[in-house]
Amino acid sequence: MSHPLVTVTELASTLQRGGVVRLLDVRWRLDRPDGRPAHREGHLPGAVYVDLDTELARHGDPVEGRHPLPDRADLQAAARRWGIDDGDAVVVYDDLGGQSAARAWWLLRASGLADVRLLDGGLSAWREAGLPLEQGDVVARPGGVTLGDDPWPVIDADEAATWPRTGVLVDSRAAERYRGDVEPVDPRAGHVPGAVNLPTGGNLDDSGRFVDAASLRARFEDAGVGPSTPVAVYCGSGITAAHNALAATIAGFEPVLFAGSWSAWSNDPARPLATGDRPG
């Protein structure tokens, strides 16, 4: 497997040498889920827009969460629309510090693609380097990639409930949502009992790039993760949890994803919750 990150310098050099890289623009925000207008205004040359809500997720029952994982066949059909062939190098990016693009990274890596990386610093870093953008829509030549059929490294709510007994369950949301001070989206406020809080913003430096692997490892170790400790990550709806999954991977751990995350947990009134700044 390739390293999870690629720098702007590395990507630009590869493209200038004529290297073939499938670029995926995964711009999405909770308050602005449709990134197409921004994509049309300016994107990395040749980058295909990826719709997170419809291509990296599906619609399901509330107890599945707001962004259930897509069906494997649907994800494969989308990857072919993006122009991906077997063996291709893929780079994903966004304008949110990798918070949305990490979902594409996680899904494609978990589906067997060996060379999938996230552009460190994203669109901002590309612009800061003075590199060119193009405008308009991009329609890729259809690809023929075949995704693997190994089970995705995920857990469900029942497994999340017992995970803290033998491992570390990481809540990736902002501290105020973890504590239950506010809950702007989901039915109930708080966190899964036993979960520790590692907001994804702590994975990045002031420039929006990932901190080094040693710092990421120390961050997870401070939360109780060790060499043989099972670690699972969740967030509000399973999107930004992939950012912590990526950070944990860089740090040398093998995380699994509680895909339904807090949106699934809080929609089930039978599930207990904890509040405050301790796991509970």
C-alpha positions as CSV (number, residue, x, y, z in Angstrom):
1,M,0.0,0.0,0.0
2,S,1.2,3.5,-0.7
3,H,1.7,6.1,1.9
4,P,-1.7,7.8,2.7
5,L,-0.5,11.3,1.9
6,V,1.1,13.0,-1.1
7,T,2.4,16.6,-1.1
8,V,1.7,19.2,-3.6
9,T,5.3,19.1,-4.8
10,E,5.2,15.4,-5.3
11,L,1.9,15.4,-7.1
12,A,2.9,18.3,-9.4
13,S,6.2,16.7,-10.2
14,T,4.4,13.4,-11.1
15,L,1.9,15.2,-13.4
16,Q,4.6,17.3,-15.1
17,R,6.6,14.1,-15.9
18,G,3.5,12.8,-17.6
19,G,2.5,10.4,-14.8
20,V,-1.1,9.2,-14.9
21,V,-3.0,10.1,-11.7
22,R,-6.8,10.0,-11.3
23,L,-7.7,13.1,-9.4
24,L,-10.9,13.2,-7.3
25,D,-12.4,16.5,-6.1
26,V,-14.4,15.6,-3.0
27,R,-15.5,19.0,-1.8
28,W,-18.4,18.7,0.7
29,R,-19.4,20.6,3.9
30,L,-22.2,20.0,6.3
31,D,-23.6,23.4,5.6
32,R,-22.8,23.2,1.8
33,P,-23.0,19.6,0.7
34,D,-23.1,20.3,-3.0
35,G,-19.5,21.1,-4.0
36,R,-20.2,21.3,-7.8
37,P,-20.4,25.1,-8.0
38,A,-17.0,25.4,-6.3
39,H,-15.6,22.6,-8.5
40,R,-16.7,24.4,-11.7
41,E,-15.1,27.7,-10.5
42,G,-11.7,26.0,-10.1
43,H,-10.2,22.6,-9.6
44,L,-7.0,20.7,-10.2
45,P,-6.6,20.0,-13.9
46,G,-8.5,16.9,-14.9
47,A,-10.0,16.4,-11.4
48,V,-13.4,14.7,-11.5
49,Y,-16.0,15.9,-9.0
50,V,-17.2,13.2,-6.5
51,D,-20.6,13.6,-4.9
52,L,-20.1,12.5,-1.3
53,D,-23.8,12.3,-0.5
54,T,-24.8,10.1,-3.4
55,E,-21.5,8.3,-4.4
56,L,-19.7,7.8,-1.1
57,A,-22.9,7.1,0.9
58,R,-26.4,5.9,0.4
59,H,-29.7,6.7,2.0
60,G,-30.9,4.4,4.8
61,D,-32.9,4.1,8.0
62,P,-32.1,6.7,10.7
63,V,-30.5,4.0,12.9
64,E,-28.0,3.4,10.1
65,G,-26.8,7.0,10.4
66,R,-26.9,10.0,8.1
67,H,-24.3,8.6,5.7
68,P,-24.4,4.8,5.6
69,L,-21.6,3.3,3.5
70,P,-22.5,2.7,-0.2
71,D,-23.2,-0.7,-1.6
72,R,-20.0,-2.1,-3.0
73,A,-21.4,-2.5,-6.5
74,D,-22.6,1.2,-6.5
75,L,-19.1,2.3,-5.4
76,Q,-17.5,0.3,-8.1
77,A,-19.8,1.9,-10.7
78,A,-19.0,5.3,-9.4
79,A,-15.2,4.6,-9.5
80,R,-15.6,3.6,-13.1
81,R,-17.4,6.8,-13.8
82,W,-14.5,8.7,-12.3
83,G,-12.2,7.0,-14.8
84,I,-10.4,4.6,-12.5
85,D,-8.8,1.5,-14.0
86,D,-7.1,-1.4,-12.2
87,G,-3.7,-0.4,-11.0
88,D,-4.3,3.4,-11.3
89,A,-2.8,5.9,-8.9
90,V,-5.6,7.9,-7.3
91,V,-5.3,11.2,-5.4
92,V,-8.3,12.7,-3.5
93,Y,-8.5,16.2,-2.2
94,D,-10.9,18.8,-0.8
95,D,-10.8,22.4,0.6
96,L,-11.5,21.3,4.2
97,G,-8.2,19.9,5.5
98,G,-9.0,16.5,4.1
99,Q,-12.1,16.1,6.3
100,S,-14.3,15.1,3.4
101,A,-11.8,13.6,1.0
102,A,-10.7,11.2,3.7
103,R,-14.0,9.4,3.2
104,A,-13.0,8.6,-0.5
105,W,-9.5,7.6,0.7
106,W,-10.9,5.2,3.2
107,L,-13.5,3.6,1.0
108,L,-11.1,3.0,-1.9
109,R,-8.3,1.7,0.2
110,A,-10.7,-0.5,2.1
111,S,-11.9,-1.8,-1.3
112,G,-8.5,-3.0,-2.3
113,L,-7.0,-0.1,-4.3
114,A,-3.3,-0.1,-3.4
115,D,-2.3,3.4,-4.5
116,V,-4.8,5.9,-3.1
117,R,-3.5,9.1,-1.4
118,L,-4.9,12.3,0.0
119,L,-3.4,15.6,-1.1
120,D,-1.9,17.1,2.0
121,G,-3.1,20.6,2.4
122,G,-5.7,20.1,-0.3
123,L,-6.8,22.8,-2.7
124,S,-5.3,25.6,-0.5
125,A,-1.8,24.1,-0.7
126,W,-2.1,23.8,-4.5
127,R,-3.1,27.4,-4.8
128,E,-0.4,28.6,-2.5
129,A,2.1,26.8,-4.7
130,G,0.9,28.9,-7.6
131,L,-0.1,25.8,-9.6
132,P,-2.8,26.1,-12.3
133,L,-6.5,25.4,-11.9
134,E,-9.1,24.7,-14.6
135,Q,-12.8,25.6,-14.7
136,G,-15.9,23.8,-15.8
137,D,-17.1,20.2,-15.6
138,V,-14.9,17.2,-16.1
139,V,-16.3,14.0,-17.6
140,A,-13.8,11.2,-17.4
141,R,-13.4,8.4,-19.9
142,P,-15.1,5.4,-18.2
143,G,-12.7,3.2,-16.3
144,G,-12.9,-0.5,-15.7
145,V,-11.7,-0.9,-12.1
146,T,-12.8,-4.0,-10.1
147,L,-13.0,-3.4,-6.4
148,G,-12.1,-6.2,-4.0
149,D,-14.7,-8.1,-2.1
150,D,-12.9,-8.3,1.3
151,P,-15.1,-7.1,4.2
152,W,-14.6,-3.5,5.0
153,P,-13.0,-2.9,8.4
154,V,-16.1,-1.6,10.2
155,I,-18.1,-2.2,13.4
156,D,-21.7,-1.7,14.2
157,A,-23.4,-0.1,17.2
158,D,-23.5,-3.3,19.2
159,E,-19.8,-3.7,18.7
160,A,-19.2,0.0,19.5
161,A,-21.1,-0.5,22.8
162,T,-18.6,-3.1,24.0
163,W,-15.5,-1.9,22.3
164,P,-14.1,0.2,25.2
165,R,-13.9,-2.9,27.3
166,T,-10.9,-4.2,25.3
167,G,-9.9,-1.4,23.0
168,V,-10.1,2.4,22.4
169,L,-13.2,3.9,20.9
170,V,-12.4,7.4,19.5
171,D,-15.0,10.1,19.0
172,S,-13.7,12.4,16.3
173,R,-16.1,15.3,16.8
174,A,-15.5,18.7,18.3
175,A,-15.2,18.8,22.1
176,E,-18.4,20.6,22.7
177,R,-20.4,18.0,20.8
178,Y,-18.6,15.2,22.6
179,R,-19.4,16.8,25.9
180,G,-23.0,17.2,24.9
181,D,-23.0,21.0,25.3
182,V,-24.5,21.3,21.8
183,E,-25.9,19.0,19.2
184,P,-26.8,20.9,16.0
185,V,-27.7,17.9,13.8
186,D,-28.5,14.7,15.6
187,P,-31.4,13.8,17.9
188,R,-29.5,13.5,21.2
189,A,-26.4,15.2,22.6
190,G,-23.4,13.4,24.2
191,H,-21.1,10.5,23.2
192,V,-21.0,6.7,23.3
193,P,-20.2,5.6,26.8
194,G,-16.5,4.8,27.1
195,A,-15.4,6.8,24.0
196,V,-12.5,9.2,24.2
197,N,-12.4,12.5,22.4
198,L,-9.8,13.2,19.7
199,P,-11.2,16.0,17.5
200,T,-9.9,15.7,13.9
201,G,-8.6,19.3,13.9
202,G,-5.8,18.1,16.2
203,N,-4.4,16.0,13.3
204,L,-3.5,19.2,11.4
205,D,-1.0,22.0,11.8
206,D,-1.8,25.7,11.3
207,S,-1.4,25.4,7.5
208,G,-4.0,22.7,7.3
209,R,-1.5,19.9,6.7
210,F,-1.1,16.7,8.7
211,V,1.4,16.9,11.6
212,D,4.2,14.3,11.4
213,A,3.7,10.6,12.1
214,A,5.5,10.7,15.4
215,S,3.1,13.5,16.7
216,L,0.1,11.6,15.4
217,R,1.3,8.4,17.2
218,A,1.8,10.3,20.4
219,R,-1.7,11.7,20.1
220,F,-3.3,8.3,19.9
221,E,-1.0,6.8,22.5
222,D,-2.1,9.6,24.9
223,A,-5.6,8.4,24.3
224,G,-4.7,4.9,25.3
225,V,-3.9,3.3,22.0
226,G,-1.0,0.9,22.0
227,P,0.7,-1.4,19.6
228,S,-1.8,-4.2,20.2
229,T,-4.8,-2.1,21.2
230,P,-7.8,-2.4,18.9
231,V,-8.9,1.1,17.9
232,A,-12.2,2.2,16.4
233,V,-13.2,5.7,15.2
234,Y,-16.5,7.4,14.8
235,C,-17.8,11.0,14.4
236,G,-21.2,12.5,13.7
237,S,-22.2,10.5,10.6
238,G,-19.1,8.6,9.5
239,I,-17.5,11.2,7.3
240,T,-14.8,12.9,9.4
241,A,-14.1,9.7,11.3
242,A,-12.2,8.7,8.2
243,H,-9.9,11.6,8.9
244,N,-9.0,10.0,12.2
245,A,-8.7,6.6,10.5
246,L,-6.2,8.1,8.1
247,A,-4.3,9.8,11.0
248,A,-4.2,6.5,12.9
249,T,-2.9,4.7,9.8
250,I,-0.1,7.2,9.4
251,A,0.7,6.7,13.1
252,G,1.1,3.0,12.4
253,F,-2.2,1.6,13.8
254,E,-4.9,-0.3,12.1
255,P,-8.2,1.4,12.9
256,V,-11.7,0.2,12.1
257,L,-14.7,2.5,11.5
258,F,-18.0,2.7,13.3
259,A,-19.7,3.7,10.1
260,G,-23.1,4.7,11.6
261,S,-21.3,6.9,14.2
262,W,-23.2,9.2,16.6
263,S,-26.1,9.8,14.1
264,A,-26.9,6.1,14.2
265,W,-26.3,5.7,17.9
266,S,-28.4,8.8,18.9
267,N,-31.3,7.7,16.7
268,D,-31.8,4.6,18.8
269,P,-33.4,5.6,22.1
270,A,-32.4,2.3,23.7
271,R,-28.7,3.3,23.4
272,P,-27.3,4.9,26.5
273,L,-25.2,8.1,26.3
274,A,-22.6,9.9,28.3
275,T,-22.0,13.6,28.7
276,G,-19.2,15.7,30.0
277,D,-15.5,15.6,29.2
278,R,-14.8,12.1,30.4
279,P,-15.6,8.8,28.7
280,G,-18.3,7.9,31.1
